[in-house]
Amino acid sequence: MSPPLPWIPLRRLLRLVLGLQVAAVVGLIVVFSHASAWPFLGVLSLGVLVLSLGLGAMAVNRLLQSLQTLKATAQTVPQTPCSPPQNRALTTHEERWREFLDAIPLGIVVYDRGGQMVFASTEARQLLGLDHLGLDDLASRPPLGLADTFTAHSVDGGCPYPLEALPITQSLRGEKAWADDIVLQRGDQKIPIEMASTPIFDGAGQVEFAVAACQDLSTHRQAQQVLTDYSHTLEAMVAQRTHALEQAQITQRVILQAIPDLLIRYNRDGVCLDILSEGSVALLASPHTQIGRALTEVLPPAMAAERLRYIHLTLETGQPQQYEYRFETPKGWRHEEARLVVSGEDEVLVIVRDITERKQAEAALASQKQFLQNVIDSIPSIIVVKDRQNRIQIANRASAALHGMTPDTMLGQRDVEMNPNVSAAEADDSHRINQWVMETQEPYQSEQEIADVHGVSRWYQVLVNPFRDRAGNVNGVVGNCIDITDRKQMETELQAANEKLERLATLDGLTQIPNRRRFDEYLQQEWQRLVREQRPLSLILFDVDYFKPYNDHFGHQQGDEGLIAIAQAANQAVKRSVDLLARYGGEEFGVILPNTSRSGAENVAKAIQREVAALKLPHPKSEVNDYLTVSMGIASVVPNPEQALEELIAAADAALYQAKRRGRNRYWIRLI
């Protein structure tokens, strides 16, 4: 249903009501002072008084309809997520309605379905004796119910007014109600009021709020008293009320002037109905020339068409709309943001804000961000910034190439989401490292092998440092991965070369078994170890019997081949990895047997004899056999710190001498 007298703004309607009431009272005073004028002026004054009461009821009805429109608009907002600018727009819209309700000379109260007060305008708080509370206090203090806020009595008997009979209580039950027989008790003061209330339903048809408009009827009661005792008190109260209304209007104008936004009302056809506030927006036409004119007469064609399209969209959907646009002025390009909300039947409120400075700041920020991106893209190493959830916030071109992406498409993703060659275990290790860096605020450094999206692995030096925001708080990490594949390859090659040199330095060139240098190093190492562990160590020294005649008879080349064959045969007999066979010098060899007793060493000596005999290398110049044979000396000891290593070597050498002295092709054992 259309609001009563829609062509008259609410403020003017309220002024009209007050003016008619004053005129009616003055007319009745004149009638009683001059009885001759009674037949005509008396009837006219009573008619004016009745008309003012009717218009007052219309004003209350229009206010309640505006509140219902505001509620319907607010109920639609949570269905769609709003951006921070939209939230600010809704907050500004709500604050404007609060300021508007505070400015009108009616007490507006809102109760929820539980009967708890959720809003009271300034006039209402004064009427109810709650003027010591602000709007914010209603939310911060314990809930106020009807019994806490309405100390009401009946006009007739002065007894307490039943709470269940209050219009607000009836509206909480889903009914519209009205009453003018309520007296509020404020200390010793009694204030007669008129109350009109209406329920507001939610989407399920249940009462969600009840809204009531209260009007102080003291003026009417005093006017009736003036009619009986010709008092002039009402004139002073009317003047005071008029002054208060003017002050409220002045305050409202000051508040609207302080708002930086342009507030302008349009109907469905794009005709400007009112400009509530000019704000700090650069207008393309002065306000007084816009009111009553269509958009196409004021704005450029493209801008007017766009705004009219959003006006229709707002009215058709009932949803707030928002868009941005720009236009050129003599001072350069200006940027504005327009937000539209339904403010009445076939009318919208457009809130226009100048966002030129914000757009310039955004452009500067984008330029700075692009500059930073260009800088990090020029760095050949991989650079990424990750947040506490291990999601990428900044990435350069080198890191994007690793994952086969672009820096923009990497933002907000984790490594496992971009690269199938990053395992879950590797991702967990990376996350733990990042958390450690953020907690300790200490850098982390390591060398890691990382596979790209194609499965090609390369080595990187990984540096992870805490990432701080402008306030100095650590909210992420910055990772820098430097490709060291070439260096690692050189290190591997160098290590292989060193190992080769080491082998050459400790390997006998002829027999390809460890040489005397390796023999001495290993014997010294095992001696010291077994001194600590108090375990046995055995040593076998052996050489080829009558090797010089063999060499002279067959020549040096055949002699070398004979030594090689002896070395290979002995190597077959020395089974354990901890045992060492080495060329001791010339045709002499040595076997180091850690953790081996005399009997164990004897078994090894017998095995060497068998392997050598199995070679069947002819030796026509031997005096003990037709084939090459060896003589061996065995020494065993459990080393102790008071002994010297040389004692073991000397004992084995002496045992070898005894084996040769006793006929060769045998072994001899000597204990220490």
C-alpha positions as CSV (number, residue, x, y, z in Angstrom):
1,M,0.0,0.0,0.0
2,S,1.3,3.5,-0.9
3,P,2.2,5.7,2.0
4,P,-0.2,8.6,2.8
5,L,0.5,11.9,1.1
6,P,3.7,10.6,-0.6
7,W,4.3,14.0,-2.2
8,I,4.9,15.5,1.2
9,P,8.3,14.7,2.9
10,L,8.0,13.3,6.4
11,R,9.6,16.3,8.0
12,R,7.2,18.7,6.3
13,L,4.2,16.5,7.3
14,L,5.3,16.6,11.0
15,R,5.7,20.4,10.8
16,L,2.2,20.6,9.2
17,V,0.7,18.5,12.0
18,L,2.3,20.7,14.7
19,G,1.2,23.9,12.9
20,L,-2.4,22.7,12.6
21,Q,-2.5,21.8,16.3
22,V,-1.2,25.3,17.2
23,A,-3.7,26.9,14.9
24,A,-6.6,24.9,16.4
25,V,-5.6,25.7,19.9
26,V,-5.2,29.5,19.2
27,G,-8.6,29.4,17.4
28,L,-10.4,27.8,20.3
29,I,-8.8,30.4,22.7
30,V,-10.1,33.2,20.5
31,V,-13.5,31.5,20.4
32,F,-13.8,31.4,24.2
33,S,-12.5,34.9,24.4
34,H,-15.0,36.2,21.8
35,A,-18.2,34.2,22.1
36,S,-19.7,36.0,19.0
37,A,-17.3,34.1,16.8
38,W,-18.3,30.7,18.1
39,P,-20.6,29.4,15.3
40,F,-18.0,29.7,12.6
41,L,-14.5,29.9,14.1
42,G,-15.2,27.2,16.8
43,V,-16.3,24.6,14.2
44,L,-13.3,25.5,12.0
45,S,-10.9,25.1,15.0
46,L,-12.3,21.7,15.9
47,G,-12.1,20.6,12.3
48,V,-8.4,21.7,12.2
49,L,-7.7,19.8,15.4
50,V,-9.3,16.6,14.1
51,L,-7.3,17.0,10.8
52,S,-4.0,17.4,12.7
53,L,-4.7,14.2,14.7
54,G,-5.4,12.3,11.4
55,L,-2.3,13.6,9.8
56,G,-0.3,12.6,12.9
57,A,-1.6,9.1,12.6
58,M,-0.6,9.1,8.9
59,A,2.9,10.3,9.9
60,V,3.2,7.4,12.4
61,N,2.0,5.0,9.7
62,R,4.5,6.2,7.2
63,L,7.3,5.9,9.7
64,L,6.3,2.3,10.4
65,Q,6.3,1.5,6.7
66,S,9.8,3.0,6.3
67,L,11.0,0.9,9.2
68,Q,9.5,-2.2,7.5
69,T,11.2,-1.2,4.2
70,L,14.5,-0.8,6.1
71,K,14.0,-4.3,7.8
72,A,13.2,-5.9,4.4
73,T,16.4,-4.4,2.9
74,A,18.5,-5.5,5.9
75,Q,17.1,-9.1,5.7
76,T,18.3,-9.5,2.1
77,V,21.8,-8.4,2.8
78,P,23.2,-11.4,4.7
79,Q,22.1,-13.7,1.8
80,T,25.0,-12.5,-0.3
81,P,28.6,-12.1,1.0
82,C,29.5,-8.5,1.0
83,S,32.8,-6.9,0.4
84,P,34.3,-4.5,3.1
85,P,33.1,-1.5,1.1
86,Q,29.5,-2.9,1.0
87,N,29.7,-3.6,4.7
88,R,30.7,0.0,5.3
89,A,27.9,1.1,3.0
90,L,25.3,-0.9,5.0
91,T,26.8,0.5,8.2
92,T,26.5,4.0,6.9
93,H,22.9,3.3,5.8
94,E,22.0,2.0,9.2
95,E,23.7,4.9,11.0
96,R,21.8,7.4,8.7
97,W,18.5,5.7,9.7
98,R,19.4,5.8,13.4
99,E,20.3,9.6,13.0
100,F,17.0,10.1,11.2
101,L,15.0,8.3,13.8
102,D,16.8,10.3,16.5
103,A,16.0,13.5,14.8
104,I,12.2,13.2,14.4
105,P,10.0,14.3,17.4
106,L,8.6,10.8,18.0
107,G,9.8,8.1,20.3
108,I,10.7,4.9,18.3
109,V,11.3,1.7,20.2
110,V,12.1,-1.8,18.8
111,Y,11.6,-5.1,20.8
112,D,12.7,-8.5,19.7
113,R,10.4,-11.6,19.8
114,G,11.6,-12.3,23.4
115,G,10.3,-8.9,24.5
116,Q,13.8,-7.4,24.9
117,M,14.5,-3.8,23.8
118,V,17.0,-3.7,20.9
119,F,16.6,0.0,19.8
120,A,15.3,3.2,21.3
121,S,15.6,6.6,19.7
122,T,16.6,9.7,21.6
123,E,13.0,10.8,22.1
124,A,12.0,7.3,23.2
125,R,14.8,7.2,25.8
126,Q,13.7,10.5,27.2
127,L,10.0,9.4,27.4
128,L,10.9,6.1,29.1
129,G,13.4,7.6,31.5
130,L,16.3,5.9,29.8
131,D,18.0,9.1,28.6
132,H,21.1,8.1,30.6
133,L,21.7,5.3,28.1
134,G,23.3,5.7,24.7
135,L,22.6,3.4,21.7
136,D,25.8,1.4,22.4
137,D,24.7,0.9,26.0
138,L,21.6,-1.1,25.0
139,A,23.9,-3.8,23.6
140,S,26.5,-3.7,26.4
141,R,24.2,-3.9,29.4
142,P,21.8,-6.7,30.5
143,P,18.7,-7.0,28.3
144,L,15.8,-4.6,29.1
145,G,12.3,-6.0,28.9
146,L,8.9,-4.3,28.9
147,A,8.7,-4.5,32.6
148,D,12.1,-2.7,32.9
149,T,11.3,0.1,30.4
150,F,7.5,0.8,30.7
151,T,6.4,2.1,34.1
152,A,2.9,2.8,32.8
153,H,-0.4,3.7,34.3
154,S,-3.9,4.0,33.1
155,V,-5.3,7.5,32.4
156,D,-8.6,6.8,34.1
157,G,-7.8,5.0,37.3
158,G,-4.1,5.7,37.7
159,C,-3.5,2.0,38.3
160,P,-0.6,0.1,36.6
161,Y,-1.2,-0.4,32.9
162,P,-1.4,-4.2,32.2
163,L,1.7,-5.2,30.1
164,E,-0.3,-7.6,28.1
165,A,-2.6,-4.7,27.0
166,L,0.3,-2.6,25.7
167,P,0.2,-2.1,21.9
168,I,3.9,-3.4,21.7
169,T,2.8,-6.6,23.5
170,Q,-0.1,-7.1,21.0
171,S,2.4,-6.5,18.1
172,L,4.7,-9.2,19.6
173,R,1.7,-11.5,19.2
174,G,1.4,-10.5,15.5
175,E,-1.2,-7.7,15.7
176,K,-1.2,-4.0,14.9
177,A,-2.3,-1.9,17.8
178,W,-2.9,1.6,19.0
179,A,-3.6,3.2,22.4
180,D,-3.8,6.8,23.8
181,D,-4.7,6.0,27.4
182,I,-1.2,5.3,28.6
183,V,0.6,7.4,31.3
184,L,4.3,7.0,31.8
185,Q,5.6,7.5,35.3
186,R,9.0,9.2,35.6
187,G,9.6,9.9,39.2
188,D,6.8,12.4,40.2
189,Q,6.1,13.3,36.6
190,K,3.3,11.7,34.7
191,I,3.5,11.8,30.9
192,P,0.5,10.8,28.8
193,I,1.5,9.2,25.5
194,E,-0.1,7.8,22.4
195,M,1.5,4.6,21.1
196,A,1.1,2.9,17.7
197,S,2.9,-0.4,17.1
198,T,3.2,-3.0,14.3
199,P,4.9,-6.4,14.1
200,I,7.8,-7.2,11.7
201,F,7.8,-10.8,10.4
202,D,10.8,-12.9,9.3
203,G,10.9,-15.1,6.2
204,A,9.0,-17.9,8.0
205,G,6.1,-15.7,8.9
206,Q,7.1,-15.5,12.6
207,V,7.2,-12.3,14.5
208,E,10.8,-11.2,14.7
209,F,10.5,-7.6,16.0
210,A,7.8,-5.2,17.1
211,V,8.2,-1.5,16.4
212,A,6.3,1.2,18.2
213,A,6.1,4.9,17.7
214,C,5.3,6.9,20.9
215,Q,4.1,10.5,21.0
216,D,4.0,12.7,24.1
217,L,0.4,13.7,24.5
218,S,1.2,16.3,27.1
219,T,0.6,19.0,24.5
220,H,-2.8,17.7,23.7
221,R,-3.8,17.4,27.4
222,Q,-2.5,20.9,28.1
223,A,-4.4,22.1,25.1
224,Q,-7.6,20.7,26.5
225,Q,-6.8,22.4,29.8
226,V,-6.3,25.7,28.0
227,L,-9.8,25.3,26.6
228,T,-11.2,25.0,30.1
229,D,-9.2,27.5,32.1
230,Y,-8.0,29.9,29.3
231,S,-4.3,29.2,30.1
232,H,-1.6,30.4,27.9
233,T,0.8,27.7,28.9
234,L,0.2,25.8,25.7
235,E,1.5,28.7,23.6
236,A,4.9,28.5,25.4
237,M,5.0,24.7,25.0
238,V,4.2,25.0,21.3
239,A,6.9,27.5,20.8
240,Q,9.4,25.3,22.7
241,R,8.3,22.3,20.6
242,T,8.8,24.3,17.4
243,H,12.2,25.4,18.5
244,A,13.1,21.8,19.4
245,L,12.0,20.7,16.0
246,E,13.9,23.4,14.3
247,Q,17.0,22.4,16.3
248,A,16.5,18.8,15.3
249,Q,16.3,19.8,11.7
250,I,19.4,21.9,12.0
251,T,21.2,19.0,13.7
252,Q,20.1,16.7,10.9
253,R,21.4,19.1,8.3
254,V,24.7,19.4,10.1
255,I,25.0,15.6,10.2
256,L,24.1,15.3,6.6
257,Q,26.6,18.0,5.6
258,A,29.3,16.1,7.5
259,I,28.8,12.9,5.5
260,P,31.5,12.8,2.7
261,D,29.1,10.9,0.4
262,L,26.5,12.3,-2.0
263,L,23.1,11.0,-1.0
264,I,20.5,11.3,-3.7
265,R,17.1,9.8,-4.2
266,Y,15.7,8.7,-7.6
267,N,12.4,7.2,-8.8
268,R,12.1,4.3,-11.3
269,D,12.3,6.7,-14.2
270,G,15.6,8.2,-13.0
271,V,14.1,11.5,-11.9
272,C,15.9,13.1,-8.9
273,L,13.5,13.3,-6.0
274,D,15.9,14.9,-3.4
275,I,19.5,15.4,-2.6
276,L,20.0,14.7,1.1
277,S,23.7,15.5,1.2
278,E,26.2,16.8,-1.3
279,G,29.2,15.4,0.6
280,S,32.6,16.0,-1.0
281,V,31.7,14.6,-4.4
282,A,32.3,16.8,-7.4
283,L,28.8,17.3,-8.9
284,L,28.3,17.7,-12.6
285,A,25.3,20.0,-11.9
286,S,24.2,22.1,-8.9
287,P,21.8,20.4,-6.5
288,H,18.8,22.8,-7.1
289,T,19.0,22.2,-10.9
290,Q,18.9,18.4,-10.5
291,I,15.8,18.0,-8.3
292,G,12.8,17.1,-10.4
293,R,14.9,16.4,-13.5
294,A,15.8,13.1,-15.2
295,L,19.3,11.6,-15.2
296,T,19.6,12.1,-19.0
297,E,19.2,15.9,-18.5
298,V,22.0,16.1,-16.0
299,L,24.6,13.4,-16.6
300,P,26.5,12.4,-19.8
301,P,24.5,9.8,-21.9
302,A,26.7,6.8,-21.1
303,M,26.8,7.6,-17.4
304,A,23.1,8.3,-17.2
305,A,22.2,5.0,-19.0
306,E,24.4,3.0,-16.7
307,R,22.9,4.6,-13.5
308,L,19.4,4.1,-14.8
309,R,20.2,0.4,-15.5
310,Y,21.4,-0.1,-11.9
311,I,18.3,1.7,-10.6
312,H,16.1,-0.8,-12.4
313,L,18.3,-3.7,-11.3
314,T,18.0,-2.6,-7.6
315,L,14.2,-2.2,-7.8
316,E,13.7,-5.5,-9.6
317,T,15.9,-7.6,-7.4
318,G,15.5,-5.7,-4.1
319,Q,19.2,-6.3,-3.6
320,P,21.8,-3.5,-3.0
321,Q,23.9,-2.8,-6.1
322,Q,27.4,-1.3,-6.4
323,Y,29.5,-0.2,-9.3
324,E,32.4,2.0,-10.2
325,Y,32.9,4.5,-13.0
326,R,35.1,7.3,-14.1
327,F,34.7,10.5,-16.0
328,E,37.0,13.2,-17.2
329,T,37.0,16.7,-15.7
330,P,39.2,19.8,-16.4
331,K,41.3,18.7,-13.5
332,G,41.8,15.2,-14.8
333,W,40.0,11.8,-14.4
334,R,37.8,11.3,-11.4
335,H,36.7,7.9,-10.0
336,E,33.5,7.4,-8.1
337,E,31.7,4.4,-6.5
338,A,27.9,4.3,-6.5
339,R,25.9,2.1,-4.1
340,L,22.1,1.8,-4.5
341,V,19.5,0.5,-2.0
342,V,15.8,0.5,-2.2
343,S,14.4,3.4,-0.1
344,G,10.8,3.3,-0.9
345,E,8.2,2.0,-3.4
346,D,9.7,2.6,-6.9
347,E,12.5,4.7,-5.4
348,V,16.2,4.1,-4.6
349,L,18.8,5.9,-2.5
350,V,22.1,6.3,-4.4
351,I,25.2,6.8,-2.3
352,V,28.1,8.2,-4.3
353,R,31.6,8.3,-3.0
354,D,34.7,9.9,-4.6
355,I,37.3,7.1,-4.8
356,T,39.8,9.0,-6.9
357,E,42.5,8.9,-4.2
358,R,41.9,5.2,-3.6
359,K,42.2,4.4,-7.2
360,Q,45.4,6.4,-7.5
361,A,46.8,4.6,-4.5
362,E,45.8,1.2,-6.0
363,A,47.5,2.2,-9.3
364,A,50.6,3.2,-7.4
365,L,50.5,0.0,-5.4
366,A,50.0,-2.0,-8.6
367,S,53.0,-0.2,-10.2
368,Q,55.1,-0.9,-7.1
369,K,54.1,-4.5,-7.1
370,Q,54.9,-4.8,-10.8
371,F,58.3,-3.2,-10.1
372,L,59.0,-5.7,-7.4
373,Q,57.9,-8.6,-9.6
374,N,60.2,-7.4,-12.4
375,V,63.1,-7.2,-9.9
376,I,62.6,-10.7,-8.5
377,D,61.9,-12.1,-12.0
378,S,65.3,-10.9,-13.1
379,I,66.9,-13.0,-10.3
380,P,68.0,-16.4,-11.7
381,S,67.5,-18.2,-8.4
382,I,64.1,-19.5,-7.2
383,I,62.3,-17.0,-4.9
384,V,59.0,-17.7,-3.2
385,V,57.2,-16.2,-0.2
386,K,54.9,-18.6,1.7
387,D,52.4,-17.9,4.5
388,R,51.9,-19.9,7.7
389,Q,49.8,-22.5,5.8
390,N,52.6,-23.0,3.3
391,R,50.7,-21.3,0.5
392,I,52.6,-19.2,-2.0
393,Q,52.1,-15.4,-1.7
394,I,54.9,-14.2,-4.1
395,A,56.8,-16.2,-6.7
396,N,59.3,-15.2,-9.4
397,R,59.7,-16.5,-13.0
398,A,62.4,-19.0,-12.0
399,S,60.1,-20.7,-9.5
400,A,57.2,-20.8,-11.9
401,A,59.5,-22.5,-14.5
402,L,60.2,-25.2,-12.0
403,H,56.5,-26.1,-11.8
404,G,55.6,-25.3,-15.4
405,M,53.4,-22.4,-14.4
406,T,53.3,-18.6,-14.3
407,P,53.9,-16.6,-11.1
408,D,50.3,-15.5,-11.0
409,T,48.9,-19.0,-11.2
410,M,51.1,-20.2,-8.4
411,L,49.6,-17.8,-5.9
412,G,47.6,-19.4,-3.1
413,Q,48.9,-23.0,-3.9
414,R,51.1,-25.5,-2.2
415,D,54.0,-27.3,-3.7
416,V,52.2,-30.7,-3.9
417,E,49.3,-29.0,-5.7
418,M,51.6,-27.8,-8.5
419,N,54.2,-30.4,-8.9
420,P,53.4,-34.2,-8.9
421,N,57.0,-35.0,-8.3
422,V,56.9,-33.4,-4.8
423,S,56.0,-36.2,-2.4
424,A,53.9,-35.8,0.7
425,A,56.9,-36.5,2.9
426,E,58.9,-33.8,1.2
427,A,56.1,-31.4,1.6
428,D,55.8,-32.2,5.3
429,D,59.6,-31.7,5.8
430,S,59.3,-28.3,4.0
431,H,56.4,-27.3,6.2
432,R,58.2,-28.4,9.4
433,I,61.3,-26.3,8.3
434,N,59.1,-23.3,7.6
435,Q,57.4,-23.6,11.0
436,W,60.8,-23.8,12.7
437,V,62.0,-20.7,11.0
438,M,58.9,-18.7,11.9
439,E,59.0,-19.9,15.5
440,T,62.7,-19.4,16.1
441,Q,63.1,-16.5,13.6
442,E,66.4,-18.1,12.7
443,P,67.4,-18.7,9.0
444,Y,67.7,-22.3,7.7
445,Q,70.2,-23.5,5.1
446,S,70.7,-26.9,3.3
447,E,71.4,-28.5,0.0
448,Q,68.5,-30.4,-1.6
449,E,67.8,-32.3,-4.8
450,I,64.5,-31.0,-6.2
451,A,62.6,-32.4,-9.2
452,D,60.8,-30.2,-11.6
453,V,57.3,-30.9,-13.1
454,H,59.0,-33.0,-15.8
455,G,60.8,-35.2,-13.3
456,V,64.2,-33.7,-14.0
457,S,66.2,-33.3,-10.7
458,R,68.7,-30.6,-10.0
459,W,70.6,-29.7,-6.8
460,Y,69.8,-26.4,-5.0
461,Q,71.2,-24.5,-2.1
462,V,68.1,-23.8,-0.1
463,L,67.9,-20.6,2.1
464,V,64.8,-20.0,4.2
465,N,64.4,-16.8,6.2
466,P,61.5,-15.4,8.3
467,F,59.3,-13.0,6.4
468,R,58.1,-9.9,8.4
469,D,55.2,-7.6,7.7
470,R,55.3,-3.8,8.2
471,A,54.7,-4.2,11.9
472,G,57.6,-6.5,12.2
473,N,55.5,-9.6,12.8
474,V,56.7,-12.9,11.3
475,N,53.8,-14.2,9.2
476,G,55.6,-16.4,6.7
477,V,58.9,-17.3,5.2
478,V,60.9,-16.3,2.1
479,G,62.7,-19.1,0.3
480,N,65.7,-18.7,-2.0
481,C,66.9,-21.8,-4.0
482,I,70.2,-21.3,-5.9
483,D,70.9,-23.9,-8.6
484,I,74.2,-25.6,-7.6
485,T,73.9,-28.6,-10.0
486,D,77.1,-27.7,-11.8
487,R,79.0,-27.3,-8.6
488,K,77.6,-30.6,-7.2
489,Q,78.7,-32.3,-10.4
490,M,82.2,-30.8,-10.1
491,E,82.3,-31.9,-6.5
492,T,81.2,-35.4,-7.4
493,E,83.8,-35.6,-10.1
494,L,86.5,-34.2,-7.8
495,Q,85.5,-36.7,-5.1
496,A,85.7,-39.5,-7.6
497,A,89.1,-38.3,-8.7
498,N,90.3,-38.0,-5.1
499,E,89.0,-41.5,-4.4
500,K,90.9,-42.7,-7.5
501,L,94.0,-41.0,-6.4
502,E,93.5,-42.4,-2.9
503,R,93.2,-45.9,-4.4
504,L,96.2,-45.4,-6.5
505,A,98.2,-44.2,-3.5
506,T,97.2,-47.2,-1.5
507,L,97.0,-49.9,-4.2
508,D,99.9,-51.9,-5.5
509,G,100.3,-51.3,-9.2
510,L,101.3,-54.8,-10.1
511,T,99.1,-57.1,-8.1
512,Q,96.1,-54.6,-7.7
513,I,95.9,-55.3,-3.9
514,P,96.7,-52.8,-1.1
515,N,100.3,-51.7,-1.0
516,R,102.7,-51.4,2.0
517,R,101.4,-47.8,2.8
518,R,97.8,-49.1,3.2
519,F,99.1,-52.1,5.1
520,D,100.9,-49.9,7.7
521,E,97.9,-47.5,8.0
522,Y,95.3,-50.3,8.5
523,L,97.6,-52.2,11.0
524,Q,98.0,-49.1,13.1
525,Q,94.3,-48.4,13.0
526,E,93.3,-51.9,14.1
527,W,96.0,-52.1,16.7
528,Q,94.6,-48.9,18.5
529,R,91.0,-50.2,18.2
530,L,91.8,-53.6,19.6
531,V,93.8,-52.0,22.5
532,R,90.6,-50.3,23.5
533,E,88.4,-53.4,23.0
534,Q,91.0,-56.0,24.3
535,R,90.3,-58.3,21.4
536,P,92.9,-60.5,19.5
537,L,94.9,-59.4,16.5
538,S,96.7,-61.8,14.2
539,L,99.3,-61.1,11.4
540,I,100.5,-63.4,8.6
541,L,103.7,-62.6,6.6
542,F,104.5,-64.8,3.7
543,D,106.7,-64.8,0.6
544,V,107.3,-67.0,-2.5
545,D,109.9,-69.7,-2.1
546,Y,112.9,-69.4,-4.3
547,F,111.4,-66.6,-6.2
548,K,114.7,-65.2,-7.5
549,P,115.6,-68.4,-9.3
550,Y,112.0,-68.5,-10.7
551,N,112.4,-64.9,-11.9
552,D,115.8,-65.5,-13.4
553,H,114.6,-68.7,-15.2
554,F,111.4,-67.4,-16.7
555,G,112.2,-63.7,-16.9
556,H,110.7,-60.7,-15.1
557,Q,107.4,-60.7,-17.0
558,Q,106.7,-64.3,-16.0
559,G,107.9,-63.4,-12.5
560,D,105.4,-60.5,-12.4
561,E,102.6,-62.8,-13.6
562,G,103.5,-65.3,-10.9
563,L,103.2,-62.6,-8.2
564,I,99.8,-61.5,-9.6
565,A,98.6,-65.1,-9.5
566,I,99.8,-65.6,-5.9
567,A,98.0,-62.4,-4.9
568,Q,94.8,-63.5,-6.5
569,A,94.9,-66.9,-4.9
570,A,95.6,-65.5,-1.4
571,N,92.8,-63.0,-1.9
572,Q,90.4,-66.0,-2.4
573,A,91.5,-67.4,0.9
574,V,91.0,-64.1,2.8
575,K,87.2,-64.1,3.1
576,R,86.2,-61.4,5.6
577,S,85.8,-57.7,4.6
578,V,87.7,-56.6,7.7
579,D,90.7,-58.7,6.8
580,L,93.4,-57.0,4.6
581,L,95.8,-58.7,2.2
582,A,98.6,-56.4,1.0
583,R,101.9,-56.6,-0.8
584,Y,104.5,-56.1,1.8
585,G,107.4,-55.8,-0.6
586,G,109.0,-57.6,-3.5
587,E,107.7,-61.2,-3.4
588,E,106.5,-60.8,0.3
589,F,102.9,-60.4,1.3
590,G,101.1,-59.6,4.6
591,V,97.6,-60.5,6.0
592,I,96.0,-58.4,8.8
593,L,93.3,-60.4,10.7
594,P,91.4,-58.3,13.3
595,N,89.4,-60.1,16.0
596,T,91.2,-63.3,15.0
597,S,93.0,-65.7,17.4
598,R,96.0,-68.0,16.6
599,S,93.8,-70.8,15.5
600,G,91.8,-68.6,13.2
601,A,95.0,-67.2,11.7
602,E,96.3,-70.8,11.2
603,N,93.1,-71.7,9.2
604,V,93.7,-68.7,6.9
605,A,97.3,-69.7,6.4
606,K,96.2,-73.2,5.4
607,A,93.6,-71.8,3.0
608,I,96.3,-69.6,1.3
609,Q,98.5,-72.7,0.9
610,R,95.7,-74.6,-0.7
611,E,94.8,-71.8,-3.1
612,V,98.5,-71.4,-4.1
613,A,98.9,-75.1,-4.6
614,A,95.9,-75.2,-6.8
615,L,97.6,-72.7,-9.2
616,K,100.2,-75.4,-10.1
617,L,102.6,-72.8,-11.4
618,P,105.7,-74.9,-12.5
619,H,108.9,-74.0,-10.7
620,P,111.8,-76.1,-12.0
621,K,114.3,-74.2,-9.9
622,S,112.6,-74.9,-6.6
623,E,114.3,-77.2,-4.1
624,V,111.1,-78.1,-2.2
625,N,108.4,-78.6,-4.9
626,D,107.8,-78.7,-8.6
627,Y,105.4,-75.8,-8.3
628,L,105.5,-72.4,-6.7
629,T,105.1,-72.5,-2.9
630,V,105.0,-70.0,-0.1
631,S,106.4,-69.9,3.4
632,M,104.4,-68.1,6.2
633,G,104.9,-66.7,9.6
634,I,102.0,-66.2,12.0
635,A,101.9,-64.0,15.1
636,S,98.9,-63.4,17.4
637,V,98.4,-61.1,20.4
638,V,95.8,-59.3,22.4
639,P,97.2,-55.8,22.3
640,N,97.6,-53.7,25.5
641,P,98.8,-50.1,26.0
642,E,102.2,-51.3,27.3
643,Q,103.0,-53.1,24.0
644,A,104.3,-51.7,20.7
645,L,102.9,-52.6,17.3
646,E,106.4,-53.4,16.2
647,E,106.5,-56.4,18.5
648,L,103.7,-58.0,16.5
649,I,105.5,-57.4,13.2
650,A,108.8,-58.7,14.6
651,A,107.1,-61.8,15.9
652,A,105.5,-62.6,12.5
653,D,108.8,-61.9,10.7
654,A,110.7,-64.2,13.1
655,A,108.0,-67.0,12.5
656,L,108.5,-66.6,8.7
657,Y,112.2,-67.0,9.2
658,Q,111.6,-70.2,11.1
659,A,109.3,-71.5,8.4
660,K,112.0,-71.0,5.8
661,R,114.8,-72.3,8.0
662,R,112.8,-75.5,8.6
663,G,112.3,-76.4,5.0
664,R,110.0,-73.8,3.4
665,N,106.5,-74.5,2.0
666,R,105.1,-74.3,5.4
667,Y,103.9,-72.0,8.2
668,W,105.3,-71.3,11.6
669,I,103.4,-69.7,14.6
670,R,104.9,-67.4,17.2
671,L,103.1,-66.2,20.3
672,I,103.8,-62.9,22.0
